[in-house]
Amino acid sequence: MTATALLELEGLTIALKGVDQPIVDNVGFTLARGETLCIVGESGCGKSLTSLALMGLLQTPPLTVTRGMARFAGEDLLAMPAARLRQIRGGRMAMIFQEPMTSLNPGLRIGEQIAESVRRHKGVGQAEARARALEMLRRVRIPAPEKRLDEYPHQLSGGMRQRAMIAMALANDPELLIADEPTTALDVTIQAQILKLMKSLQQETGAAMVLITHDLGVVAEMADKVAVMYGGRIIETGTAEQVFTDPQHPYTIGLMSSMPSLGARSGRLVTVPGTVPQPTAMPPGCRFSTRCPFATGACATVPPLTDLGAGHRVACAHAPLTATEAPAMRSTGT
């Protein structure tokens, strides 16, 4: 493990029963304290499975981690006993789920759910845990927190439920926060408020964050580092500036070219043609090859993540792309 890394994931591979090829294949990244890594990609690319594997929440069977290592503060999350993982999960590392209405217990009051986590991981009494729950509701800026403390999830709006989820996740001051599409179910105004809140709380606590999203606007707002996933593999990674200003994988270029801008429109938005292959029908080699205008015989071999300099890495047989190739590819519809 590198000296500055809080989390170091190497070679994570997840198999699905009945599928020959792994559905998450050789995924790896590092994350330092205080950093935010955004994992971005289309639905079904393996983003959420990666996060669930880190938390030890994969449904086994039919899913199985077949290889890999995830060192968190020197301990391998993928190999540790279940009892030890339960000590860490919810305490030193926590997760914000995509839809709070299905993640919160509908039969328990909000305050009880937060206090339960505090009692479990801090070993405090009921009164102290309730006081901590109230403090956290104030901290996430829920209106009338004394009242909300004794309300059930269905009595809160979507935005307030997500704030309650954030309060629960941060109640034990975790060193690592994993957020899986935390704003997808919210309207644009509430999304902006939640992202601002998460960023502010992260700066206060110094926690590292893995943010799972398909929204490039969220990535631009939150990321220090970016990992682009396609077909269960990381195909490009680097700082947010590197990936946004100089995307090098054809898929990443397609994603960037499909973003609408606030300026005057100069034509139709570009789309990435085709669809992601099913897990049972992934092509050999580069999994993007069936949708890529640059595909050649060289793409039949799995391309390694190659360092282009300053930590910017890409898995493409044709990288680095020249200044003329990337714009030309945008115009082809990718």
Beta strands, then each sheet from edge to edge (+ up, - down):
strand 1: 5-16
strand 2: 24-32
strand 3: 36-40
strand 4: 63-72
strand 5: 75-76
strand 6: 93-96
strand 7: 176-180
strand 8: 208-213
strand 9: 225-230
strand 10: 233-239
strand 11: 306-307
strand 12: 313-314
sheet 1: 2+ 1- 4+ 5-
sheet 2: 6+ 7+ 8+ 3+ 9+ 10- 12+ 11-
end
